[in-house]
């Protein structure tokens, strides 16, 4: 797959159990300082469910790639994965173990074990 990536959305459970979004952002910006990386944790704490979902969708649709941390599954992350896939946005999963879920496998473009493998 040959594509120019400029904007990336970081999907995953909120609140994050670790600092994966900060770590991957730092590492991706080392590779390409011109990337625009959207971290939904920065804005999802104070709004209504409708506002959060509609805002997330409006950002995802503008992105060239969705990276999803599925080391801890969440319904919201699964929905973001499906939404990206339905809109022809490549999906990269970060999974710390073998994925056996056919829905996740089918709706992903790439699967890596950790964010360092991704970078």
C-alpha positions in Angstrom: 0.0 0.0 0.0 1.6 3.2 -1.2 0.0 6.3 0.5 1.0 9.7 1.7 0.1 10.0 5.4 -0.4 13.4 6.8 -3.1 13.0 9.4 -3.4 10.2 12.0 -6.2 9.5 14.5 -5.2 7.6 17.6 -8.1 5.4 18.7 -8.2 3.4 21.9 -9.9 3.1 25.3 -10.3 6.3 27.3 -8.9 6.9 29.8 -5.7 5.3 28.6 -4.1 2.8 31.0 -0.7 3.8 29.8 0.9 6.6 27.9 0.8 5.0 24.5 -0.7 8.0 22.7 2.0 10.3 24.0 4.8 7.8 23.2 3.6 7.0 19.7 3.1 10.7 18.9 6.6 11.5 20.0 8.0 8.6 17.9 5.9 9.4 14.8 6.9 13.1 14.9 10.6 12.0 15.0 10.0 10.3 11.7 7.9 13.1 10.2 7.6 16.4 12.1 4.8 17.5 9.6 2.3 14.9 10.8 -0.9 16.0 12.4 -1.9 13.5 15.1 -5.3 13.6 16.7 -5.5 12.4 20.3 -9.1 12.2 21.4 -8.2 12.1 25.1 -7.4 15.8 24.8 -11.1 16.7 24.3 -13.4 13.9 25.4 -13.7 14.5 29.1 -16.2 17.3 29.3 -18.8 16.9 26.4 -22.0 15.1 25.8 -21.9 11.7 24.1 -23.4 13.1 20.9 -20.8 15.9 20.7 -18.0 13.5 21.4 -19.1 10.9 18.7 -19.8 13.5 16.1 -16.6 15.3 16.7 -14.6 12.1 16.6 -16.2 11.1 13.3 -15.5 14.6 11.8 -11.8 14.1 12.6 -11.5 10.5 11.6 -13.0 11.2 8.1 -10.2 13.8 7.5 -7.4 11.4 8.5 -5.2 9.3 6.2 -4.7 6.6 8.9 -6.4 5.4 12.1 -4.1 3.7 14.6 -6.0 1.7 17.2 -4.6 0.4 20.4 -6.6 -2.8 21.1 -4.5 -4.1 23.9 -7.6 -3.4 26.0 -10.8 -3.7 24.0 -13.5 -1.1 24.1 -16.8 -0.6 22.3 -15.9 2.9 21.2 -12.6 1.8 19.7 -14.3 -1.0 17.7 -16.8 1.5 16.4 -14.1 3.9 15.4 -12.3 1.1 13.5 -15.5 0.2 11.6 -16.2 3.9 10.8 -12.7 4.4 9.4 -12.9 1.2 7.4 -16.3 2.1 6.0 -14.8 5.4 4.8 -11.8 3.7 3.2 -9.3 4.9 5.8 -6.6 2.4 6.5 -6.6 1.0 10.0 -3.5 -0.2 11.9 -4.1 -2.2 15.1 -1.7 -2.4 18.0 -2.3 -5.7 19.7 0.0 -7.2 22.3 -1.2 -10.7 21.6 -2.6 -12.8 18.8 -5.9 -11.5 17.4 -8.6 -14.1 16.9 -11.5 -11.8 16.4 -12.6 -12.0 12.7 -14.2 -8.5 12.9 -11.0 -6.9 14.0 -8.9 -8.8 11.5 -11.2 -8.1 8.6 -11.5 -4.4 9.3 -7.8 -3.8 9.7 -5.1 -3.0 7.1 -2.1 -3.8 9.4 -1.5 -5.4 12.8 1.6 -4.8 14.9 2.6 -5.9 18.4 3.6 -2.5 19.7 4.0 1.1 18.6 7.7 0.7 18.0 6.9 -2.0 15.4 4.6 0.5 13.8 7.2 3.3 13.6 
